[in-house]
Amino acid sequence: MSMSTGGDSAQPNINVTPLIDVLLVLLIIFMVISPQKPHRFETKVPEKPPENEVNLPPDPLSLLITIPKGAGGYKLNTQEASSTQDLYDQLYKALNGRPADRKAVFIKGPIGLPYGEVIKVIDVVKKAGGGPIGLQIEGLEQ
């Protein structure tokens, strides 16, 4: 029996084949178990509305103020108002006697409308007792 003490020394080699086998078994186990875990949150996707309900008439209790672009004048639902005072009078009549949860007012204006005009109408709505106030933009499909 002879031992060589030359340049070739014994190098330890780790056999990784059993370790990879164990890793693959663990991977398969976790892949099988993971779909069976209970989910904490459930996602609900809203259903599409039926096609025939697209053109519903406007709610008579909702108030929509339309601000035209250009020369003054306002529109409360279908009634014309020439000034902010006229708009205030119409709004006060429409909001008077309503419960607090039925005083929502929507303000609709074109895209290029200066924001100062919208602020004037918001002030009139607050003065008349309306709230909450929703803002809408005309012509988003353009």
C-alpha atoms as one frame of an Amber mdcrd trajectory, in Angstrom:
protein
   0.000   0.000   0.000   1.577   3.202  -1.033   0.530   6.759  -0.621   1.508
   9.417  -2.959   2.314  12.744  -1.421   2.974  14.429  -4.703   0.943  17.048
  -6.516  -2.227  14.983  -6.608  -3.897  15.416  -3.255  -7.304  14.038  -2.409
 -10.108  16.530  -3.102 -13.427  16.107  -1.301 -16.357  16.028  -3.753 -19.951
  16.394  -2.616 -22.418  14.213  -4.432 -25.308  16.639  -5.201 -27.540  14.139
  -6.964 -29.399  13.081  -3.775 -29.783  16.731  -2.777 -31.379  17.587  -6.126
 -33.724  14.622  -5.763 -34.848  15.879  -2.345 -35.285  19.388  -3.759 -37.460
  18.134  -6.624 -39.635  16.096  -4.245 -40.135  19.154  -2.024 -40.972  21.265
  -5.071 -43.600  18.781  -6.219 -45.108  18.616  -2.724 -45.421  22.418  -2.518
 -46.896  22.615  -6.015 -49.568  20.099  -5.087 -50.395  21.700  -1.730 -50.425
  25.400  -2.759 -53.701  25.400  -4.779 -55.494  23.817  -1.825 -54.639  26.626
   0.596 -57.702  28.593   1.658 -57.767  32.087   0.223 -58.344  34.915   2.619
 -59.867  37.412   0.177 -62.368  36.662  -2.518 -62.372  38.704  -5.703 -65.714
  39.472  -7.249 -65.922  40.777 -10.797 -68.993  42.889 -11.573 -71.356  41.505
 -14.148 -71.950  43.360 -17.396 -75.222  45.270 -17.413 -77.780  44.137 -19.949
 -77.565  46.003 -23.249 -81.165  47.242 -23.112 -80.586  49.264 -19.903 -77.997
  51.579 -21.434 -80.432  54.394 -22.292 -82.132  54.934 -18.947 -84.015  58.186
 -18.420 -82.365  60.546 -15.910 -83.408  60.321 -12.290 -85.915  63.117 -11.551
 -84.410  63.593  -8.094 -80.866  64.164  -9.375 -79.788  67.724 -10.025 -77.415
  68.475 -12.904 -76.045  71.933 -13.560 -74.623  72.368 -17.061 -72.187  75.196
 -17.690 -71.929  76.072 -21.382 -68.628  77.203 -22.863 -68.592  80.821 -23.907
 -71.209  83.414 -23.037 -72.736  82.828 -19.561 -75.976  81.174 -18.729 -76.516
  77.948 -16.861 -78.876  75.039 -17.072 -80.396  73.239 -14.062 -81.584  69.910
 -15.459 -83.742  71.363 -18.285 -84.440  74.833 -16.875 -82.408  77.771 -18.172
 -80.789  80.194 -15.715 -79.285  83.424 -17.003 -77.213  84.365 -13.943 -75.805
  82.862 -10.766 -78.607  84.520  -8.751 -81.224  82.910 -10.982 -79.416  79.586
 -10.620 -79.363  80.028  -6.835 -83.120  80.672  -6.746 -83.866  77.562  -8.822
 -81.498  75.410  -6.748 -82.931  76.641  -3.463 -86.457  75.741  -4.633 -85.302
  72.311  -5.803 -83.346  71.513  -2.624 -85.780  72.964  -0.099 -87.578  70.205
   1.799 -85.341  67.356   0.634 -83.698  65.061   3.171 -79.954  65.571   3.709
 -79.014  62.443   1.761 -80.926  63.618  -1.343 -79.138  66.951  -1.887 -76.388
  65.776  -4.233 -75.686  68.099  -7.154 -73.629  67.337 -10.260 -71.838  70.059
 -12.180 -71.061  69.384 -15.828 -68.891  71.521 -18.069 -66.806  71.307 -21.236
 -63.121  70.384 -21.141 -61.784  73.870 -21.952 -63.884  75.676 -19.306 -61.878
  77.893 -16.907 -61.924  76.466 -13.399 -63.021  79.827 -11.960 -66.425  79.362
 -13.608 -66.789  75.983 -11.920 -65.823  77.494  -8.553 -68.575  80.127  -8.913
 -71.157  77.399  -9.469 -69.793  75.329  -6.547 -70.187  78.390  -4.301 -73.792
  78.846  -5.468 -74.555  75.162  -4.777 -73.083  75.361  -1.268 -74.982  78.587
  -0.577 -78.240  76.923  -1.686 -77.598  73.996   0.695 -76.541  71.331  -1.815
 -73.964  68.666  -1.156 -72.144  66.472  -1.924 -71.045  67.993  -5.222 -69.930
  65.865  -8.158 -67.954  67.175 -11.124 -68.434  65.836 -14.661 -66.720  66.610
 -17.945 -68.494  66.839 -21.293 -67.013  65.253 -24.387 -64.621  62.680 -22.944
 -65.189  60.486 -25.997 -63.469  63.055 -28.248
